[in-house]
Amino acid sequence: MEKGFKVQIFPSEKQKELMFKSFGCARFAYNWALNKQNENYEKGGKFISDRELRKEFTQLKKKEEFKWLNEVNNNVTKQAIKDLCRAYKNFFNKKAKHPRFKSRKKSKMSFYNDTYQIKFDDYKVRLETIGWMDIAENIIPRDCKYQEPRISFDGIRFWLGINCVLKDEENNLPKTEAIGIDMGIKTLMTCSNGMNFKKVNTKREMKKLKRLQKKASRHYEMMKNKSFDIYKNYENKDYRYVNKSKNLLKLETLIRKQYQKIANIRLNNIHQATTKIIKLNPEAIVVEDLDVKGMMKNKYLSEKIADCSFYEIYRQLKYKCKKRGIQFITADKFYPSSKICSNCGNKKKSLSISERTYRCEYCGNIIDRDFNASLNLKNLAYN
């Protein structure tokens, strides 16, 4: 069984400098390889393997103008080229969109560390070339195989993400009946056993975020006016390149922290809810495969739907079921769980969103709409 761990790391100032160089070199290697693949494809050539690209990149590093690439570990650029080739193959296999060039401002800053060079001690980790540094938690197991160690920076903190191949856990506890889970906006999860989980309230955090954004917006407006005064006598009036003030940089950091706080509150709420369900040890868990992309087209509900994090619920339930040996069933996207009566099986032709109570015309069953859907999903486990 594979399990991922993500832990905060605390590098020194010299180590931070080396990490930022590694981020830049990884981005450069990725963009260089993507440009090579694009040029080759336009000329009608076949796919270039990562081995050929890495050989050419090694020769590039020997040139005087690209010697700065040798300041970081070789595995950083080597893995970046491998990542690009994998993304290119996924595009041709119709598994992903065409890979895009990584932006210095917008793309995620991360690089790869060799699995055989990484070492752990009590609250410490050793990274290749960078050296030993403190970690926030001693949660990563020792006697196991490591996969894909990545160091990343989210604008505030440095993180180490790593996959560990662990032995499968045996679950000999008695199983309970299957649980059907209906996901919604008003009630985050409605379970067939009567358990309900509501969406966490983040109104206070969102208000603080809006205040910070308004304050930053005023600073941006002041910068725009200042840049206009500086460049108004020049022919090429480009107002974008004005250094940000220290107060504005502080505000941007506070905004990032606030975004992270809101995301962490929502993630913690989902973890607590899914863990409560898994601890019941049901023989199966049935969820519906929601068309989130289609739901997001509703401009009145798109923001609320995004806040629910349906995919995160699906992801957590799936890996937690696998860990405990619970069967995980996904209902078909077009299965009408809300329209079918859980008592007699009669199907309604239409059911509007405003109808929160299900009334069966055939048997007279009156039941909550979401609870009715969860019962229908539960029945799929026995069909």
VOLO-973600 format. One record per residue: residue in one letter; residue number from 1; x, y, z of N, C-alpha, C in turn. Coordinates in pm, whole numbers. Layout:
N
NODE   code   pos     n.c1     n.c2     n.c3    ca.c1    ca.c2    ca.c3     c.c1     c.c2     c.c3
NODE      A   NUM        X        Y        Z        X        Y        Z        X        Y        Z
...
***
This chain:
383
NODE   code   pos     n.c1     n.c2     n.c3    ca.c1    ca.c2    ca.c3     c.c1     c.c2     c.c3
NODE      M     1       84     -119        0        0        0        0       88      124        0
NODE      E     2       53      220      -86      125      346      -92       53      452       -9
NODE      K     3      130      526       68       72      634      149      160      757      136
NODE      G     4       97      871      113      170      996       98      180     1073      228
NODE      F     5      293     1137      249      316     1220      367      363     1358      320
NODE      K     6      318     1460      390      362     1596      361      394     1664      494
NODE      V     7      518     1712      506      562     1769      632      639     1898      606
NODE      Q     8      625     1993      696      694     2121      681      841     2106      720
NODE      I     9      929     2171      644     1073     2168      672     1122     2310      700
NODE      F    10     1233     2319      773     1285     2449      816     1430     2464      771
NODE      P    11     1453     2508      647     1591     2525      599     1654     2653      652
NODE      S    12     1788     2655      653     1861     2777      689     1860     2874      571
NODE      E    13     1917     2993      589     1916     3093      482     1997     3046      361
NODE      K    14     2111     2981      385     2191     2929      274     2118     2817      201
NODE      Q    15     2049     2733      278     1972     2624      217     1854     2677      137
NODE      K    16     1790     2784      187     1681     2847      112     1729     2900      -23
NODE      E    17     1847     2962      -21     1903     3015     -145     1927     2904     -248
NODE      L    18     1980     2792     -200     2004     2678     -289     1873     2617     -339
NODE      M    19     1771     2619     -254     1640     2567     -294     1578     2653     -403
NODE      F    20     1586     2784     -388     1531     2874     -490     1605     2858     -623
NODE      K    21     1736     2833     -617     1810     2805     -740     1760     2675     -804
NODE      S    22     1731     2576     -720     1680     2447     -771     1544     2464     -835
NODE      F    23     1456     2547     -773     1325     2574     -833     1342     2633     -973
NODE      G    24     1431     2731     -985     1452     2797    -1113     1511     2705    -1218
NODE      C    25     1607     2621    -1179     1669     2528    -1274     1570     2422    -1320
NODE      A    26     1486     2374    -1229     1384     2275    -1266     1284     2334    -1365
NODE      R    27     1244     2459    -1340     1151     2527    -1432     1216     2547    -1569
NODE      F    28     1344     2589    -1571     1414     2612    -1697     1425     2481    -1777
NODE      A    29     1464     2372    -1710     1478     2242    -1778     1345     2194    -1835
NODE      Y    30     1237     2213    -1760     1104     2172    -1805     1064     2252    -1930
NODE      N    31     1081     2382    -1926     1044     2467    -2040     1133     2440    -2161
NODE      W    32     1261     2415    -2137     1354     2384    -2246     1312     2255    -2317
NODE      A    33     1279     2151    -2239     1237     2023    -2296     1104     2038    -2371
NODE      L    34     1012     2117    -2317      883     2138    -2383      902     2210    -2516
NODE      N    35      991     2308    -2519     1019     2381    -2643     1079     2287    -2748
NODE      K    36     1169     2197    -2705     1228     2100    -2797     1123     2006    -2855
NODE      Q    37     1034     1958    -2770      928     1867    -2816      834     1939    -2913
NODE      N    38      799     2063    -2884      709     2139    -2971      773     2164    -3108
NODE      E    39      900     2205    -3109      970     2230    -3235      981     2102    -3318
NODE      N    40     1011     1992    -3251     1023     1864    -3320      889     1819    -3378
NODE      Y    41      780     1841    -3303      647     1800    -3349      602     1883    -3470
NODE      E    42      631     2014    -3468      594     2101    -3580      668     2063    -3708
NODE      K    43      789     2010    -3694      867     1968    -3812      826     1829    -3860
NODE      G    44      735     1765    -3788      689     1632    -3827      771     1518    -3770
NODE      G    45      857     1548    -3671      939     1445    -3610      864     1363    -3507
NODE      K    46      924     1250    -3469      864     1163    -3369      896     1214    -3228
NODE      F    47      832     1151    -3132      851     1189    -2992      997     1167    -2951
NODE      I    48     1056     1267    -2883     1194     1256    -2837     1193     1196    -2696
NODE      S    49     1267     1090    -2678     1271     1025    -2546     1344     1112    -2445
NODE      D    50     1314     1091    -2317     1379     1172    -2214     1528     1144    -2207
NODE      R    51     1572     1024    -2247     1715      993    -2247     1791     1081    -2347
NODE      E    52     1733     1097    -2466     1798     1181    -2567     1800     1328    -2523
NODE      L    53     1690     1372    -2465     1683     1511    -2419     1784     1537    -2307
NODE      R    54     1800     1440    -2217     1893     1458    -2106     2038     1461    -2154
NODE      K    55     2069     1383    -2259     2204     1386    -2317     2233     1523    -2378
NODE      E    56     2133     1575    -2449     2149     1708    -2510     2159     1817    -2403
NODE      F    57     2084     1800    -2296     2086     1900    -2188     2221     1899    -2116
NODE      T    58     2282     1781    -2104     2416     1770    -2043     2519     1850    -2123
NODE      Q    59     2509     1843    -2255     2599     1922    -2341     2571     2071    -2328
NODE      L    60     2444     2105    -2308     2406     2246    -2291     2469     2305    -2164
NODE      K    61     2475     2224    -2059     2529     2271    -1930     2679     2299    -1937
NODE      K    62     2747     2245    -2038     2891     2267    -2053     2924     2403    -2113
NODE      K    63     2823     2465    -2174     2845     2597    -2234     2862     2702    -2125
NODE      E    64     2937     2806    -2157     2969     2909    -2058     2846     2982    -2009
NODE      E    65     2751     3010    -2099     2633     3088    -2062     2533     3010    -1977
NODE      F    66     2548     2877    -1973     2454     2794    -1895     2523     2721    -1780
NODE      K    67     2640     2771    -1739     2712     2705    -1630     2641     2718    -1496
NODE      W    68     2551     2815    -1485     2476     2831    -1361     2385     2711    -1332
NODE      L    69     2358     2628    -1433     2277     2508    -1412     2350     2403    -1330
NODE      N    70     2485     2414    -1324     2565     2318    -1248     2570     2349    -1099
NODE      E    71     2509     2461    -1058     2509     2498     -917     2415     2412     -833
NODE      V    72     2323     2343     -900     2227     2258     -828     2254     2112     -862
NODE      N    73     2187     2023     -789     2206     1881     -811     2156     1837     -948
NODE      N    74     2224     1741    -1007     2190     1693    -1142     2050     1633    -1149
NODE      N    75     2003     1570    -1039     1871     1504    -1039     1757     1604    -1053
NODE      V    76     1780     1729    -1016     1675     1832    -1023     1632     1854    -1168
NODE      T    77     1730     1879    -1257     1698     1904    -1398     1663     1774    -1471
NODE      K    78     1728     1664    -1432     1699     1535    -1496     1554     1494    -1477
NODE      Q    79     1504     1508    -1353     1366     1469    -1326     1267     1566    -1389
NODE      A    80     1302     1694    -1401     1214     1791    -1465     1190     1754    -1611
NODE      I    81     1295     1706    -1679     1281     1662    -1819     1196     1536    -1827
NODE      K    82     1216     1445    -1730     1132     1324    -1726      985     1359    -1705
NODE      D    83      958     1456    -1617      821     1498    -1590      754     1552    -1716
NODE      L    84      831     1630    -1795      777     1687    -1919      743     1576    -2018
NODE      C    85      833     1478    -2032      809     1368    -2126      687     1286    -2085
NODE      R    86      670     1267    -1954      552     1196    -1904      425     1275    -1934
NODE      A    87      430     1408    -1914      314     1492    -1943      281     1492    -2092
NODE      Y    88      384     1489    -2176      364     1486    -2321      298     1355    -2365
NODE      K    89      342     1244    -2304      282     1114    -2336      136     1109    -2292
NODE      N    90      109     1163    -2174      -29     1166    -2124     -120     1247    -2216
NODE      F    91      -64     1352    -2276     -142     1433    -2370     -179     1352    -2494
NODE      F    92      -83     1279    -2551     -110     1200    -2671     -198     1079    -2642
NODE      N    93     -195     1031    -2516     -283      920    -2476     -420      970    -2430
NODE      K    94     -442     1103    -2443     -570     1167    -2408     -603     1153    -2260
NODE      K    95     -499     1154    -2176     -518     1149    -2032     -508     1286    -1967
NODE      A    96     -453     1383    -2040     -434     1517    -1985     -429     1618    -2100
NODE      K    97     -433     1745    -2063     -423     1852    -2162     -278     1869    -2204
NODE      H    98     -258     1948    -2309     -122     1973    -2358      -42     2047    -2251
NODE      P    99       81     2001    -2222      161     2070    -2119      192     2214    -2158
NODE      R   100      189     2302    -2059      214     2444    -2083      348     2485    -2021
NODE      F   101      402     2595    -2071      526     2647    -2016      503     2696    -1874
NODE      K   102      599     2672    -1787      587     2711    -1647      625     2858    -1631
NODE      S   103      538     2932    -1566      561     3074    -1542      640     3094    -1414
NODE      R   104      724     3195    -1411      802     3224    -1292      714     3271    -1177
NODE      K   105      605     3339    -1210      518     3398    -1107      408     3303    -1062
NODE      K   106      350     3228    -1158      227     3155    -1127      247     3006    -1101
NODE      S   107      347     2944    -1162      362     2798    -1150      412     2758    -1011
NODE      K   108      382     2636     -974      422     2584     -844      573     2563     -840
NODE      M   109      637     2608     -733      781     2592     -717      810     2459     -647
NODE      S   110      874     2366     -720      907     2237     -662     1022     2174     -738
NODE      F   111     1090     2081     -674     1195     2004     -741     1205     1867     -676
NODE      Y   112     1273     1778     -746     1282     1637     -707     1410     1611     -627
NODE      N   113     1402     1518     -533     1520     1473     -458     1534     1322     -477
NODE      D   114     1656     1275     -493     1681     1133     -517     1632     1049     -398
NODE      T   115     1561      940     -428     1503      855     -322     1609      785     -240
NODE      Y   116     1724      756     -301     1829      683     -229     1919      776     -146
NODE      Q   117     1908      905     -168     1991     1001      -95     1921     1066       23
NODE      I   118     1790     1053       28     1715     1116      137     1725     1028      263
NODE      K   119     1747     1093      377     1760     1022      504     1682     1095      613
NODE      F   120     1630     1016      710     1550     1073      817     1611     1036      953
NODE      D   121     1598     1129     1045     1636     1108     1184     1525     1170     1269
NODE      D   122     1535     1166     1400     1431     1225     1485     1418     1374     1458
NODE      Y   123     1304     1411     1398     1273     1550     1367     1378     1617     1277
NODE      K   124     1445     1536     1194     1542     1590     1099     1535     1513      969
NODE      V   125     1573     1578      859     1579     1515      728     1703     1565      656
NODE      R   126     1765     1474      579     1881     1512      499     1843     1503      352
NODE      L   127     1856     1616      281     1829     1622      138     1961     1624       61
NODE      E   128     1957     1568      -56     2077     1560     -139     2130     1699     -172
NODE      T   129     2259     1721     -151     2331     1847     -178     2297     1956      -77
NODE      I   130     2171     1961      -31     2126     2069       58     2167     2045      202
NODE      G   131     2159     1920      248     2204     1887      383     2091     1864      482
NODE      W   132     2128     1856      611     2032     1828      719     1953     1953      755
NODE      M   133     1825     1931      791     1740     2041      839     1629     1984      927
NODE      D   134     1565     2069     1004     1458     2027     1095     1328     2008     1018
NODE      I   135     1245     1916     1069     1110     1896     1017     1010     1916     1130
NODE      A   136      887     1951     1095      786     1987     1195      737     1866     1274
NODE      E   137      723     1750     1206      667     1631     1270      750     1508     1234
NODE      N   138      761     1418     1328      834     1292     1305      732     1183     1269
NODE      I   139      672     1196     1149      562     1107     1110      599     1013      996
NODE      I   140      713     1033      933      748      952      815      815      823      862
NODE      P   141      762      706      819      819      577      863      960      556      806
NODE      R   142     1036      471      873     1176      449      836     1194      328      743
NODE      D   143     1153      210      790     1181       86      716     1076       64      607
NODE      C   144     1089      142      500      998      128      387     1065      184      262
NODE      K   145     1002      163      150     1054      214       23      995      353       -2
NODE      Y   146     1082      448      -39     1038      584      -65     1022      606     -216
NODE      Q   147      921      687     -249      895      721     -390      866      870     -404
NODE      E   148      916      928     -512      885     1066     -553      899     1169     -441
NODE      P   149     1015     1183     -378     1030     1292     -281     1035     1427     -353
NODE      R   150      955     1521     -312      950     1653     -375      956     1762     -269
NODE      I   151     1036     1864     -296     1044     1980     -208      969     2092     -277
NODE      S   152      881     2160     -205      799     2265     -265      792     2387     -173
NODE      F   153      751     2498     -233      736     2624     -160      605     2688     -202
NODE      D   154      519     2719     -104      386     2772     -133      377     2924     -120
NODE      G   155      492     2990     -111      493     3135      -94      515     3177       50
NODE      I   156      497     3082      144      515     3110      287      606     3007      352
NODE      R   157      577     2879      328      650     2772      395      709     2675      293
NODE      F   158      812     2602      340      874     2496      261      818     2362      307
NODE      W   159      794     2272      209      732     2143      239      809     2030      173
NODE      L   160      805     1915      238      858     1792      181      742     1694      164
NODE      G   161      720     1651       40      617     1551       12      682     1422      -35
NODE      I   162      637     1309       18      700     1181      -16      597     1069       -6
NODE      N   163      609      969      -96      525      850      -93      602      737      -27
NODE      C   164      534      661       59      596      547      127      518      420       93
NODE      V   165      589      315       55      527      185       26      523      106      156
NODE      L   166      404       89      212      385       23      342      316     -111      326
NODE      K   167      326     -193      427      256     -322      426      106     -299      447
NODE      D   168       26     -381      380     -120     -370      394     -162     -408      536
NODE      E   169     -254     -327      590     -304     -353      725     -420     -452      719
NODE      E   170     -423     -547      813     -532     -643      820     -644     -587      908
NODE      N   171     -766     -594      855     -883     -547      929     -974     -665      958
NODE      N   172     -962     -718     1079    -1040     -835     1120    -1163     -799     1202
NODE      L   173    -1194     -670     1214    -1310     -628     1290    -1438     -664     1216
NODE      P   174    -1549     -689     1289    -1675     -724     1222    -1729     -606     1139
NODE      K   175    -1778     -639     1022    -1830     -536      931    -1974     -499      966
NODE      T   176    -2008     -373      944    -2145     -326      961    -2208     -313      822
NODE      E   177    -2335     -274      819    -2404     -266      690    -2346     -154      603
NODE      A   178    -2368     -165      473    -2315      -68      377    -2374       70      401
NODE      I   179    -2300      172      360    -2343      311      377    -2347      380      241
NODE      G   180    -2458      443      211    -2469      527       92    -2453      672      131
NODE      I   181    -2377      747       53    -2348      887       86    -2393      977      -29
NODE      D   182    -2484     1068        3    -2531     1167      -94    -2464     1301      -61
NODE      M   183    -2392     1357     -157    -2321     1483     -136    -2402     1599     -192
NODE      G   184    -2405     1709     -117    -2483     1825     -160    -2423     1954     -109
NODE      I   185    -2495     2064     -137    -2447     2196      -98    -2498     2234       41
NODE      K   186    -2628     2216       65    -2687     2253      194    -2631     2164      305
NODE      T   187    -2637     2032      284    -2574     1936      375    -2461     1870      298
NODE      L   188    -2341     1882      350    -2223     1835      276    -2233     1686      244
NODE      M   189    -2265     1604      345    -2282     1460      325    -2402     1411      406
NODE      T   190    -2492     1342      338    -2607     1278      402    -2588     1128      389
NODE      C   191    -2580     1058      503    -2552      914      502    -2681      835      524
NODE      S   192    -2682      712      472    -2801      627      481    -2825      577      623
NODE      N   193    -2725      587      712    -2742      545      852    -2792      658      942
NODE      G   194    -2825      773      882    -2880      886      958    -2778      992      993
NODE      M   195    -2649      971      968    -2546     1070      998    -2547     1180      892
NODE      N   196    -2536     1305      940    -2529     1420      850    -2405     1503      884
NODE      F   197    -2340     1556      782    -2222     1640      801    -2243     1770      723
NODE      K   198    -2233     1881      797    -2255     2012      736    -2123     2073      689
NODE      K   199    -2137     2166      597    -2019     2238      548    -1973     2334      656
NODE      V   200    -1840     2344      676    -1786     2428      781    -1808     2576      747
NODE      N   201    -1834     2655      848    -1861     2798      830    -1730     2876      830
NODE      T   202    -1700     2943      720    -1576     3024      710    -1608     3170      679
NODE      K   203    -1726     3217      723    -1766     3356      692    -1670     3457      755
NODE      R   204    -1630     3432      880    -1540     3525      948    -1405     3534      875
NODE      E   205    -1352     3418      834    -1223     3417      764    -1235     3482      626
NODE      M   206    -1350     3461      559    -1370     3522      427    -1381     3674      436
NODE      K   207    -1444     3724      544    -1454     3869      564    -1316     3931      584
NODE      K   208    -1234     3863      663    -1098     3913      685    -1018     3912      554
NODE      L   209    -1038     3809      473     -969     3801      344    -1009     3916      253
NODE      K   210    -1138     3948      250    -1185     4058      165    -1129     4192      212
NODE      R   211    -1118     4210      344    -1059     4334      396     -913     4348      352
NODE      L   212     -838     4239      360     -699     4242      318     -686     4268      168
NODE      Q   213     -776     4208       90     -772     4228      -55     -805     4372      -94
NODE      K   214     -900     4433      -23     -934     4573      -49     -817     4665      -14
NODE      K   215     -751     4632       96     -636     4712      137     -523     4700       35
NODE      A   216     -501     4580      -14     -397     4559     -116     -434     4628     -246
NODE      S   217     -563     4628     -278     -609     4694     -401     -580     4844     -398
NODE      R   218     -596     4905     -281     -565     5048     -268     -415     5073     -289
NODE      H   219     -333     4980     -240     -188     4993     -260     -152     4979     -408
NODE      Y   220     -219     4887     -478     -194     4870     -621     -231     4997     -698
NODE      E   221     -341     5059     -658     -385     5183     -724     -283     5295     -701
NODE      M   222     -229     5302     -579     -125     5402     -550        0     5376     -634
NODE      M   223       36     5249     -652      151     5214     -735      130     5256     -880
NODE      K   224        7     5235     -928      -26     5271    -1067      -11     5420    -1089
NODE      N   225      -61     5499     -994      -49     5645    -1005       97     5689     -996
NODE      K   226      172     5622     -908      312     5657     -892      391     5624    -1020
NODE      S   227      363     5510    -1079      432     5471    -1201      398     5564    -1317
NODE      F   228      274     5614    -1318      234     5709    -1423      314     5839    -1409
NODE      D   229      334     5885    -1285      412     6008    -1264      558     5989    -1305
NODE      I   230      611     5866    -1284      751     5841    -1316      773     5834    -1467
NODE      Y   231      681     5766    -1538      702     5740    -1680      623     5832    -1774
NODE      K   232      558     5936    -1723      472     6018    -1809      552     6097    -1914
NODE      N   233      681     6121    -1889      762     6197    -1984      836     6108    -2084
NODE      Y   234      815     5974    -2072      883     5882    -2163      788     5843    -2277
NODE      E   235      848     5808    -2391      767     5769    -2507      703     5632    -2483
NODE      N   236      784     5536    -2435      729     5403    -2406      675     5400    -2263
NODE      K   237      546     5420    -2251      484     5430    -2118      445     5290    -2068
NODE      D   238      536     5227    -2000      509     5096    -1942      509     5112    -1790
NODE      Y   239      388     5099    -1730      372     5130    -1588      385     5006    -1499
NODE      R   240      419     4892    -1557      414     4768    -1478      537     4749    -1390
NODE      Y   241      652     4802    -1434      777     4770    -1367      813     4873    -1261
NODE      V   242      736     4873    -1155      763     4958    -1039      776     4866     -918
NODE      N   243      881     4883     -842      905     4797     -727      792     4809     -624
NODE      K   244      750     4695     -572      644     4695     -471      699     4743     -338
NODE      S   245      616     4814     -264      656     4862     -132      660     4745      -34
NODE      K   246      729     4765       78      738     4659      179      601     4630      241
NODE      N   247      521     4733      256      387     4713      312      300     4628      219
NODE      L   248      315     4649       88      238     4570       -8      284     4424       -7
NODE      L   249      414     4401        3      465     4264       11      416     4194      137
NODE      K   250      407     4269      248      353     4212      372      206     4176      356
NODE      L   251      132     4264      288      -11     4237      265      -31     4112      179
NODE      E   252       51     4097       77       40     3979      -10       68     3851       68
NODE      T   253      163     3857      161      193     3741      245       75     3710      337
NODE      L   254       14     3813      393     -103     3793      480     -220     3733      403
NODE      I   255     -237     3776      277     -345     3722      194     -321     3574      166
NODE      R   256     -196     3536      135     -164     3394      113     -191     3313      238
NODE      K   257     -153     3366      354     -176     3294      480     -325     3276      507
NODE      Q   258     -404     3378      474     -549     3371      496     -612     3267      403
NODE      Y   259     -566     3262      279     -614     3160      185     -583     3020      240
NODE      Q   260     -461     3002      290     -422     2873      346     -503     2837      469
NODE      K   261     -533     2935      550     -612     2910      671     -752     2860      635
NODE      I   262     -815     2924      536     -948     2883      493     -945     2741      435
NODE      A   263     -843     2714      351     -830     2582      290     -808     2475      397
NODE      N   264     -727     2505      498     -698     2408      604     -821     2380      690
NODE      I   265     -904     2482      714    -1028     2463      792    -1121     2368      718
NODE      R   266    -1136     2389      588    -1224     2302      507    -1168     2161      499
NODE      L   267    -1036     2149      481     -974     2017      470     -988     1939      600
NODE      N   268     -969     2008      713     -981     1943      843    -1124     1894      868
NODE      N   269    -1222     1972      826    -1363     1933      841    -1393     1806      761
NODE      I   270    -1339     1798      639    -1362     1680      555    -1292     1558      614
NODE      H   271    -1170     1577      665    -1096     1465      726    -1172     1409      846
NODE      Q   272    -1225     1497      930    -1299     1450     1048    -1425     1374     1009
NODE      A   273    -1494     1424      907    -1618     1360      863    -1591     1222      802
NODE      T   274    -1494     1214      711    -1465     1086      645    -1409      983      745
NODE      T   275    -1332     1029      843    -1278      936      943    -1390      878     1029
NODE      K   276    -1490      959     1064    -1604      909     1143    -1678      799     1067
NODE      I   277    -1692      818      936    -1763      718      854    -1681      590      845
NODE      I   278    -1552      602      821    -1465      486      805    -1457      405      935
NODE      K   279    -1458      473     1051    -1448      405     1180    -1568      314     1207
NODE      L   280    -1679      337     1139    -1795      248     1153    -1769      112     1091
NODE      N   281    -1664      103     1007    -1622      -22      942    -1735      -87      862
NODE      P   282    -1798      -14      769    -1904      -76      687    -1845     -172      584
NODE      E   283    -1928     -262      535    -1879     -357      435    -1860     -289      300
NODE      A   284    -1929     -178      277    -1913     -104      152    -1957       41      171
NODE      I   285    -1897      130       94    -1937      270       91    -1969      306      -54
NODE      V   286    -2087      361      -76    -2131      394     -212    -2147      546     -223
NODE      V   287    -2082      605     -320    -2094      749     -346    -2132      768     -492
NODE      E   288    -2185      886     -522    -2225      916     -660    -2113      991     -731
NODE      D   289    -2098      963     -859    -1998     1030     -942    -2059     1157     -997
NODE      L   290    -2038     1268     -928    -2101     1395     -965    -2034     1459    -1085
NODE      D   291    -2114     1523    -1169    -2062     1599    -1284    -2032     1741    -1236
NODE      V   292    -1921     1756    -1164    -1886     1885    -1103    -1862     1991    -1211
NODE      K   293    -1801     1951    -1322    -1773     2046    -1431    -1902     2107    -1484
NODE      G   294    -2005     2023    -1498    -2134     2073    -1544    -2204     2157    -1439
NODE      M   295    -2189     2116    -1312    -2251     2191    -1201    -2191     2330    -1187
NODE      M   296    -2062     2343    -1216    -1994     2472    -1201    -2040     2575    -1304
NODE      K   297    -2111     2531    -1405    -2163     2625    -1507    -2277     2710    -1453
NODE      N   298    -2336     2667    -1342    -2441     2746    -1278    -2376     2862    -1202
NODE      K   299    -2390     2983    -1257    -2320     3099    -1199    -2370     3135    -1059
NODE      Y   300    -2489     3091    -1023    -2544     3125     -892    -2492     3030     -783
NODE      L   301    -2453     2909     -821    -2412     2809     -723    -2265     2768     -735
NODE      S   302    -2195     2820     -837    -2059     2774     -865    -1963     2796     -747
NODE      E   303    -1976     2910     -679    -1887     2939     -567    -1912     2844     -451
NODE      K   304    -2039     2815     -422    -2073     2723     -313    -2030     2581     -346
NODE      I   305    -2043     2543     -473    -2002     2409     -515    -1851     2392     -500
NODE      A   306    -1777     2496     -538    -1630     2492     -524    -1588     2480     -378
NODE      D   307    -1663     2544     -288    -1630     2539     -144    -1652     2401      -84
NODE      C   308    -1739     2321     -147    -1771     2189      -91    -1658     2088     -109
NODE      S   309    -1574     2106     -209    -1460     2016     -235    -1506     1871     -250
NODE      F   310    -1595     1847     -347    -1649     1712     -367    -1540     1612     -404
NODE      Y   311    -1446     1654     -487    -1340     1561     -528    -1253     1522     -409
NODE      E   312    -1228     1616     -318    -1146     1586     -200    -1217     1483     -111
NODE      I   313    -1350     1494      -98    -1427     1394      -22    -1413     1257      -87
NODE      Y   314    -1430     1255     -219    -1419     1131     -296    -1280     1070     -279
NODE      R   315    -1177     1153     -288    -1038     1105     -278    -1008     1047     -140
NODE      Q   316    -1052     1118      -35    -1025     1071      101    -1098      941      132
NODE      L   317    -1224      932       92    -1299      809      115    -1236      690       42
NODE      K   318    -1188      715      -78    -1132      607     -159    -1006      549      -96
NODE      Y   319     -911      637      -55     -786      582       -1     -805      528      141
NODE      K   320     -899      585      217     -924      534      352     -995      398      348
NODE      C   321    -1080      379      248    -1146      249      230    -1043      142      191
NODE      K   322     -951      180      104     -847       87       61     -759       45      179
NODE      K   323     -730      140      267     -646      112      383     -714       17      479
NODE      R   324     -847       30      497     -920      -53      594     -984     -177      531
NODE      G   325     -965     -197      402    -1024     -314      336    -1174     -303      318
NODE      I   326    -1225     -183      296    -1369     -160      276    -1394     -143      126
NODE      Q   327    -1498     -204       77    -1531     -193      -66    -1581      -52      -97
NODE      F   328    -1524        9     -198    -1561      146     -239    -1629      139     -375
NODE      I   329    -1756      181     -379    -1836      172     -501    -1875      312     -547
NODE      T   330    -1859      336     -675    -1899      465     -733    -2020      443     -823
NODE      A   331    -2129      511     -792    -2250      501     -875    -2228      574    -1007
NODE      D   332    -2299      530    -1108    -2287      593    -1240    -2329      739    -1234
NODE      K   333    -2266      819    -1318    -2292      963    -1319    -2439      995    -1348
NODE      F   334    -2504      910    -1426    -2643      935    -1467    -2744      853    -1386
NODE      Y   335    -2698      793    -1275    -2791      718    -1190    -2882      815    -1116
NODE      P   336    -3017      804    -1134    -3110      901    -1074    -3142      871     -928
NODE      S   337    -3045      887     -840    -3062      850     -700    -3169      934     -630
NODE      S   338    -3187     1060     -672    -3285     1148     -607    -3427     1125     -658
NODE      K   339    -3440     1073     -780    -3573     1058     -840    -3641      925     -806
NODE      I   340    -3563      826     -761    -3619      694     -731    -3667      688     -586
NODE      C   341    -3783      627     -566    -3835      609     -430    -3761      493     -364
NODE      S   342    -3706      517     -246    -3629      413     -176    -3719      305     -117
NODE      N   343    -3850      330     -112    -3944      236      -52    -4000      138     -155
NODE      C   344    -4044      191     -271    -4108      104     -370    -4032       96     -502
NODE      G   345    -3939      185     -525    -3862      182     -649    -3922      261     -763
NODE      N   346    -4033      332     -738    -4094      413     -843    -4004      532     -877
NODE      K   347    -3996      564    -1006    -3909      674    -1051    -3993      792    -1099
NODE      K   348    -3961      911    -1047    -4027     1032    -1091    -3968     1080    -1223
NODE      K   349    -4053     1141    -1305    -4004     1192    -1433    -3920     1317    -1415
NODE      S   350    -3961     1401    -1322    -3885     1526    -1298    -3886     1559    -1150
NODE      L   351    -3777     1622    -1106    -3765     1663     -966    -3678     1788     -962
NODE      S   352    -3742     1900     -929    -3669     2028     -927    -3579     2038     -804
NODE      I   353    -3481     2126     -811    -3386     2145     -700    -3457     2201     -577
NODE      S   354    -3561     2281     -598    -3632     2344     -487    -3712     2244     -402
NODE      E   355    -3743     2126     -457    -3817     2023     -383    -3722     1949     -290
NODE      R   356    -3724     1987     -163    -3633     1926      -66    -3694     1803        2
NODE      T   357    -3824     1782      -17    -3892     1664       38    -3942     1577      -76
NODE      Y   358    -3908     1449      -73    -3951     1356     -178    -4088     1298     -142
NODE      R   359    -4183     1312     -233    -4318     1257     -213    -4347     1159     -326
NODE      C   360    -4360     1033     -290    -4385      929     -390    -4534      926     -425
NODE      E   361    -4564      935     -552    -4704      934     -598    -4764      794     -598
NODE      Y   362    -4676      692     -595    -4724      555     -606    -4755      492     -470
NODE      C   363    -4660      506     -372    -4680      442     -240    -4706      543     -129
NODE      G   364    -4697      673     -161    -4723      776      -61    -4607      799       36
NODE      N   365    -4490      752        3    -4374      769       90    -4330      916       92
NODE      I   366    -4315      973      213    -4268     1111      229    -4137     1106      307
NODE      I   367    -4031     1156      245    -3897     1143      303    -3809     1258      255
NODE      D   368    -3707     1290      333    -3612     1394      294    -3544     1354      163
NODE      R   369    -3530     1448       74    -3475     1422      -59    -3335     1361      -54
NODE      D   370    -3246     1421       25    -3107     1374       32    -3097     1238      100
NODE      F   371    -3177     1217      205    -3175     1088      275    -3229      978      184
NODE      N   372    -3328     1011      104    -3382      915        8    -3276      873      -94
NODE      A   373    -3198      972     -140    -3090      943     -237    -2983      855     -174
NODE      S   374    -2949      880      -47    -2847      799       20    -2892      654       37
NODE      L   375    -3022      633       62    -3076      497       74    -3068      422      -60
NODE      N   376    -3096      496     -168    -3086      435     -301    -2942      397     -335
NODE      L   377    -2850      482     -293    -2709      450     -317    -2664      330     -235
NODE      K   378    -2715      322     -112    -2683      206      -27    -2733       76      -90
NODE      N   379    -2852       80     -151    -2909      -41     -212    -2825      -92     -327
NODE      L   380    -2745       -3     -390    -2660      -47     -500    -2553     -146     -454
NODE      A   381    -2515     -138     -327    -2412     -227     -273    -2462     -373     -265
NODE      Y   382    -2595     -392     -262    -2653     -525     -249    -2714     -575     -378
NODE      N   383    -2709     -495     -483    -2766     -536     -612    -2661     -602     -699
***
